[in-house]
Structure formats: C-alpha cells, structure tokens
C-alpha cells in the first residue's frame, strides 16, 4: 500500500519521504520542514497518536496538516485533539488521497508519508 501511494504521489509531482516507524518519523520531522504528513495510526515503537501528540506540542509542527490513514475508527475521538487532521479510511483510492492532500496544501511541496 505504501509503495502504491508513494508512486502516485511522485507521479503527481510531490516530493515524498517515508518513515517505517513512528520514532523514525519523529526524527525526520525534527530535522526537515514539511508541509503535510500522512500518518498511519498503527506503527511500531511509537504509534500514530504519539506522533501526533509530539507534533502538536512542537511550535514548528503544531499547524502542519496531517492525513491519518487508518483501517479503524477506534481512535477517532482521540484525533479531535490534534487538529488539523483529515482521516482517510483504508482501503483508499490513491487519486482521492492526492486530491485531499492538495486541499490541505497551498501548493505542492514536501510531504512525509507514513507506512
């Protein structure tokens, strides 16, 4: 699923970087500016909710749009505290994800994807 989304985003002209777990995503976010984050909630070591909490506590990241990709509605209530967040349900259509991403960005730029 990650590779499908990665290829679709690259084909659409986005600059994309992926992290394979939450700790890696947090390290990346501290090192590079991003315009948006795509985040799965189920991640090893540091889960998606923890990544969101860390982002919203950081002045540089607190307003970065996050597209949460999830197969469950279990954490839906928890996500309200971390706005701006857009929820994308699995399975998803890559073209629809790109359309949703574009509505969050002023222009195409760097977006961090999360498997």
Rosetta constraint file for C-alpha pairs under 8 A:
AtomPair CA 1 CA 5 HARMONIC 6.28 0.50
AtomPair CA 2 CA 6 HARMONIC 5.97 0.50
AtomPair CA 2 CA 114 HARMONIC 7.78 0.50
AtomPair CA 2 CA 115 HARMONIC 5.65 0.50
AtomPair CA 3 CA 7 HARMONIC 6.07 0.50
AtomPair CA 4 CA 8 HARMONIC 6.21 0.50
AtomPair CA 4 CA 94 HARMONIC 7.56 0.50
AtomPair CA 5 CA 9 HARMONIC 6.07 0.50
AtomPair CA 5 CA 94 HARMONIC 5.91 0.50
AtomPair CA 6 CA 10 HARMONIC 6.14 0.50
AtomPair CA 6 CA 16 HARMONIC 7.07 0.50
AtomPair CA 6 CA 113 HARMONIC 7.79 0.50
AtomPair CA 7 CA 11 HARMONIC 5.98 0.50
AtomPair CA 8 CA 12 HARMONIC 6.17 0.50
AtomPair CA 8 CA 94 HARMONIC 6.41 0.50
AtomPair CA 8 CA 95 HARMONIC 7.46 0.50
AtomPair CA 8 CA 98 HARMONIC 7.89 0.50
AtomPair CA 9 CA 13 HARMONIC 6.47 0.50
AtomPair CA 9 CA 14 HARMONIC 5.43 0.50
AtomPair CA 9 CA 15 HARMONIC 7.79 0.50
AtomPair CA 9 CA 16 HARMONIC 7.13 0.50
AtomPair CA 9 CA 98 HARMONIC 6.76 0.50
AtomPair CA 10 CA 14 HARMONIC 5.14 0.50
AtomPair CA 10 CA 15 HARMONIC 6.55 0.50
AtomPair CA 10 CA 16 HARMONIC 6.81 0.50
AtomPair CA 12 CA 98 HARMONIC 7.70 0.50
AtomPair CA 13 CA 108 HARMONIC 7.15 0.50
AtomPair CA 14 CA 108 HARMONIC 5.89 0.50
AtomPair CA 14 CA 109 HARMONIC 5.86 0.50
AtomPair CA 14 CA 110 HARMONIC 6.47 0.50
AtomPair CA 14 CA 111 HARMONIC 7.03 0.50
AtomPair CA 15 CA 108 HARMONIC 7.97 0.50
AtomPair CA 15 CA 109 HARMONIC 5.92 0.50
AtomPair CA 15 CA 110 HARMONIC 4.71 0.50
AtomPair CA 15 CA 111 HARMONIC 6.23 0.50
AtomPair CA 16 CA 110 HARMONIC 5.94 0.50
AtomPair CA 16 CA 111 HARMONIC 5.21 0.50
AtomPair CA 16 CA 112 HARMONIC 5.73 0.50
AtomPair CA 16 CA 113 HARMONIC 6.69 0.50
AtomPair CA 17 CA 110 HARMONIC 7.87 0.50
AtomPair CA 17 CA 111 HARMONIC 6.76 0.50
AtomPair CA 17 CA 112 HARMONIC 4.98 0.50
AtomPair CA 17 CA 113 HARMONIC 5.94 0.50
AtomPair CA 18 CA 25 HARMONIC 7.84 0.50
AtomPair CA 18 CA 112 HARMONIC 5.82 0.50
AtomPair CA 18 CA 113 HARMONIC 4.69 0.50
AtomPair CA 18 CA 114 HARMONIC 5.54 0.50
AtomPair CA 18 CA 115 HARMONIC 7.15 0.50
AtomPair CA 19 CA 24 HARMONIC 5.66 0.50
AtomPair CA 19 CA 25 HARMONIC 5.20 0.50
AtomPair CA 19 CA 28 HARMONIC 7.82 0.50
AtomPair CA 19 CA 112 HARMONIC 7.75 0.50
AtomPair CA 19 CA 113 HARMONIC 6.78 0.50
AtomPair CA 19 CA 114 HARMONIC 5.49 0.50
AtomPair CA 19 CA 115 HARMONIC 6.79 0.50
AtomPair CA 20 CA 24 HARMONIC 6.76 0.50
AtomPair CA 20 CA 25 HARMONIC 7.53 0.50
AtomPair CA 20 CA 43 HARMONIC 8.00 0.50
AtomPair CA 20 CA 114 HARMONIC 6.62 0.50
AtomPair CA 20 CA 115 HARMONIC 5.77 0.50
AtomPair CA 21 CA 25 HARMONIC 6.37 0.50
AtomPair CA 21 CA 43 HARMONIC 5.50 0.50
AtomPair CA 21 CA 44 HARMONIC 5.47 0.50
AtomPair CA 21 CA 45 HARMONIC 6.88 0.50
AtomPair CA 21 CA 46 HARMONIC 6.95 0.50
AtomPair CA 21 CA 47 HARMONIC 7.91 0.50
AtomPair CA 21 CA 114 HARMONIC 7.55 0.50
AtomPair CA 21 CA 115 HARMONIC 7.36 0.50
AtomPair CA 22 CA 26 HARMONIC 6.23 0.50
AtomPair CA 22 CA 43 HARMONIC 5.93 0.50
AtomPair CA 22 CA 44 HARMONIC 6.56 0.50
AtomPair CA 22 CA 45 HARMONIC 6.46 0.50
AtomPair CA 22 CA 46 HARMONIC 4.52 0.50
AtomPair CA 22 CA 47 HARMONIC 5.74 0.50
AtomPair CA 22 CA 48 HARMONIC 6.58 0.50
AtomPair CA 22 CA 50 HARMONIC 7.99 0.50
AtomPair CA 22 CA 51 HARMONIC 6.26 0.50
AtomPair CA 23 CA 27 HARMONIC 6.27 0.50
AtomPair CA 23 CA 45 HARMONIC 6.66 0.50
AtomPair CA 23 CA 46 HARMONIC 5.58 0.50
AtomPair CA 23 CA 51 HARMONIC 7.98 0.50
AtomPair CA 24 CA 28 HARMONIC 6.14 0.50
AtomPair CA 25 CA 29 HARMONIC 6.08 0.50
AtomPair CA 25 CA 51 HARMONIC 7.65 0.50
AtomPair CA 25 CA 114 HARMONIC 7.41 0.50
AtomPair CA 26 CA 30 HARMONIC 6.25 0.50
AtomPair CA 26 CA 51 HARMONIC 6.51 0.50
AtomPair CA 26 CA 54 HARMONIC 7.81 0.50
AtomPair CA 27 CA 31 HARMONIC 6.45 0.50
AtomPair CA 28 CA 32 HARMONIC 6.12 0.50
AtomPair CA 29 CA 33 HARMONIC 6.68 0.50
AtomPair CA 29 CA 34 HARMONIC 7.21 0.50
AtomPair CA 33 CA 110 HARMONIC 7.94 0.50
AtomPair CA 34 CA 64 HARMONIC 7.58 0.50
AtomPair CA 34 CA 109 HARMONIC 7.85 0.50
AtomPair CA 34 CA 110 HARMONIC 5.40 0.50
AtomPair CA 34 CA 111 HARMONIC 5.76 0.50
AtomPair CA 34 CA 112 HARMONIC 6.74 0.50
AtomPair CA 35 CA 64 HARMONIC 6.14 0.50
AtomPair CA 35 CA 65 HARMONIC 7.22 0.50
AtomPair CA 35 CA 105 HARMONIC 6.90 0.50
AtomPair CA 35 CA 109 HARMONIC 6.48 0.50
AtomPair CA 35 CA 110 HARMONIC 5.77 0.50
AtomPair CA 35 CA 111 HARMONIC 5.79 0.50
AtomPair CA 36 CA 64 HARMONIC 5.58 0.50
AtomPair CA 36 CA 65 HARMONIC 5.00 0.50
AtomPair CA 36 CA 66 HARMONIC 5.81 0.50
AtomPair CA 36 CA 67 HARMONIC 7.67 0.50
AtomPair CA 36 CA 101 HARMONIC 7.86 0.50
AtomPair CA 36 CA 104 HARMONIC 7.69 0.50
AtomPair CA 36 CA 105 HARMONIC 7.36 0.50
AtomPair CA 36 CA 110 HARMONIC 7.21 0.50
AtomPair CA 36 CA 111 HARMONIC 4.93 0.50
AtomPair CA 36 CA 112 HARMONIC 6.42 0.50
AtomPair CA 37 CA 64 HARMONIC 7.30 0.50
AtomPair CA 37 CA 65 HARMONIC 6.43 0.50
AtomPair CA 37 CA 66 HARMONIC 4.73 0.50
AtomPair CA 37 CA 67 HARMONIC 6.14 0.50
AtomPair CA 37 CA 111 HARMONIC 5.72 0.50
AtomPair CA 37 CA 112 HARMONIC 4.78 0.50
AtomPair CA 37 CA 113 HARMONIC 5.91 0.50
AtomPair CA 37 CA 114 HARMONIC 7.51 0.50
AtomPair CA 38 CA 66 HARMONIC 5.74 0.50
AtomPair CA 38 CA 67 HARMONIC 4.64 0.50
AtomPair CA 38 CA 68 HARMONIC 5.81 0.50
AtomPair CA 38 CA 69 HARMONIC 6.88 0.50
AtomPair CA 38 CA 111 HARMONIC 7.48 0.50
AtomPair CA 38 CA 112 HARMONIC 6.10 0.50
AtomPair CA 38 CA 113 HARMONIC 4.57 0.50
AtomPair CA 38 CA 114 HARMONIC 5.46 0.50
AtomPair CA 39 CA 48 HARMONIC 6.45 0.50
AtomPair CA 39 CA 66 HARMONIC 6.91 0.50
AtomPair CA 39 CA 67 HARMONIC 6.14 0.50
AtomPair CA 39 CA 68 HARMONIC 4.78 0.50
AtomPair CA 39 CA 69 HARMONIC 5.79 0.50
AtomPair CA 39 CA 113 HARMONIC 6.36 0.50
AtomPair CA 39 CA 114 HARMONIC 4.63 0.50
AtomPair CA 39 CA 115 HARMONIC 6.98 0.50
AtomPair CA 40 CA 48 HARMONIC 5.97 0.50
AtomPair CA 40 CA 68 HARMONIC 5.74 0.50
AtomPair CA 40 CA 69 HARMONIC 4.80 0.50
AtomPair CA 40 CA 70 HARMONIC 5.81 0.50
AtomPair CA 40 CA 114 HARMONIC 5.88 0.50
AtomPair CA 40 CA 115 HARMONIC 5.97 0.50
AtomPair CA 41 CA 47 HARMONIC 5.87 0.50
AtomPair CA 41 CA 48 HARMONIC 3.90 0.50
AtomPair CA 41 CA 49 HARMONIC 6.28 0.50
AtomPair CA 41 CA 68 HARMONIC 6.98 0.50
AtomPair CA 41 CA 69 HARMONIC 7.02 0.50
AtomPair CA 41 CA 70 HARMONIC 6.25 0.50
AtomPair CA 42 CA 47 HARMONIC 5.69 0.50
AtomPair CA 42 CA 48 HARMONIC 6.16 0.50
AtomPair CA 42 CA 70 HARMONIC 7.85 0.50
AtomPair CA 43 CA 47 HARMONIC 4.66 0.50
AtomPair CA 43 CA 48 HARMONIC 6.28 0.50
AtomPair CA 43 CA 115 HARMONIC 7.74 0.50
AtomPair CA 46 CA 50 HARMONIC 6.13 0.50
AtomPair CA 46 CA 51 HARMONIC 6.84 0.50
AtomPair CA 47 CA 51 HARMONIC 6.41 0.50
AtomPair CA 48 CA 52 HARMONIC 6.16 0.50
AtomPair CA 49 CA 53 HARMONIC 6.14 0.50
AtomPair CA 49 CA 78 HARMONIC 7.70 0.50
AtomPair CA 49 CA 79 HARMONIC 7.56 0.50
AtomPair CA 50 CA 54 HARMONIC 6.16 0.50
AtomPair CA 51 CA 55 HARMONIC 6.16 0.50
AtomPair CA 52 CA 56 HARMONIC 6.11 0.50
AtomPair CA 52 CA 82 HARMONIC 6.47 0.50
AtomPair CA 53 CA 57 HARMONIC 6.24 0.50
AtomPair CA 53 CA 82 HARMONIC 6.97 0.50
AtomPair CA 54 CA 58 HARMONIC 6.46 0.50
AtomPair CA 55 CA 61 HARMONIC 5.13 0.50
AtomPair CA 55 CA 62 HARMONIC 5.59 0.50
AtomPair CA 56 CA 61 HARMONIC 6.21 0.50
AtomPair CA 56 CA 62 HARMONIC 4.02 0.50
AtomPair CA 56 CA 63 HARMONIC 7.30 0.50
AtomPair CA 56 CA 82 HARMONIC 6.51 0.50
AtomPair CA 57 CA 61 HARMONIC 7.77 0.50
AtomPair CA 57 CA 62 HARMONIC 6.36 0.50
AtomPair CA 58 CA 62 HARMONIC 5.68 0.50
AtomPair CA 63 CA 83 HARMONIC 7.80 0.50
AtomPair CA 63 CA 84 HARMONIC 6.67 0.50
AtomPair CA 64 CA 84 HARMONIC 7.24 0.50
AtomPair CA 65 CA 83 HARMONIC 7.78 0.50
AtomPair CA 65 CA 84 HARMONIC 5.31 0.50
AtomPair CA 65 CA 85 HARMONIC 6.00 0.50
AtomPair CA 65 CA 86 HARMONIC 7.72 0.50
AtomPair CA 65 CA 104 HARMONIC 6.44 0.50
AtomPair CA 66 CA 84 HARMONIC 6.47 0.50
AtomPair CA 66 CA 85 HARMONIC 4.81 0.50
AtomPair CA 66 CA 86 HARMONIC 6.21 0.50
AtomPair CA 67 CA 85 HARMONIC 5.79 0.50
AtomPair CA 67 CA 86 HARMONIC 4.67 0.50
AtomPair CA 67 CA 87 HARMONIC 5.80 0.50
AtomPair CA 67 CA 88 HARMONIC 6.69 0.50
AtomPair CA 67 CA 101 HARMONIC 7.43 0.50
AtomPair CA 68 CA 85 HARMONIC 6.76 0.50
AtomPair CA 68 CA 86 HARMONIC 5.98 0.50
AtomPair CA 68 CA 87 HARMONIC 4.78 0.50
AtomPair CA 68 CA 88 HARMONIC 5.84 0.50
AtomPair CA 69 CA 87 HARMONIC 6.13 0.50
AtomPair CA 69 CA 88 HARMONIC 4.77 0.50
AtomPair CA 69 CA 89 HARMONIC 5.84 0.50
AtomPair CA 69 CA 90 HARMONIC 6.69 0.50
AtomPair CA 70 CA 87 HARMONIC 7.32 0.50
AtomPair CA 70 CA 88 HARMONIC 6.34 0.50
AtomPair CA 70 CA 89 HARMONIC 5.15 0.50
AtomPair CA 70 CA 90 HARMONIC 5.67 0.50
AtomPair CA 71 CA 89 HARMONIC 5.49 0.50
AtomPair CA 71 CA 90 HARMONIC 4.66 0.50
AtomPair CA 71 CA 91 HARMONIC 7.17 0.50
AtomPair CA 72 CA 89 HARMONIC 7.39 0.50
AtomPair CA 75 CA 79 HARMONIC 6.39 0.50
AtomPair CA 76 CA 80 HARMONIC 7.13 0.50
AtomPair CA 78 CA 82 HARMONIC 7.77 0.50
AtomPair CA 79 CA 83 HARMONIC 7.20 0.50
AtomPair CA 79 CA 85 HARMONIC 7.15 0.50
AtomPair CA 80 CA 85 HARMONIC 7.68 0.50
AtomPair CA 88 CA 92 HARMONIC 7.03 0.50
AtomPair CA 88 CA 97 HARMONIC 7.46 0.50
AtomPair CA 92 CA 96 HARMONIC 7.50 0.50
AtomPair CA 92 CA 97 HARMONIC 7.30 0.50
AtomPair CA 93 CA 97 HARMONIC 6.40 0.50
AtomPair CA 94 CA 98 HARMONIC 6.26 0.50
AtomPair CA 95 CA 99 HARMONIC 6.24 0.50
AtomPair CA 96 CA 100 HARMONIC 6.17 0.50
AtomPair CA 97 CA 101 HARMONIC 6.07 0.50
AtomPair CA 98 CA 102 HARMONIC 6.14 0.50
AtomPair CA 99 CA 103 HARMONIC 6.50 0.50
AtomPair CA 100 CA 104 HARMONIC 6.72 0.50
AtomPair CA 101 CA 105 HARMONIC 6.53 0.50
AtomPair CA 102 CA 106 HARMONIC 7.52 0.50
AtomPair CA 102 CA 107 HARMONIC 7.21 0.50
AtomPair CA 102 CA 108 HARMONIC 7.18 0.50
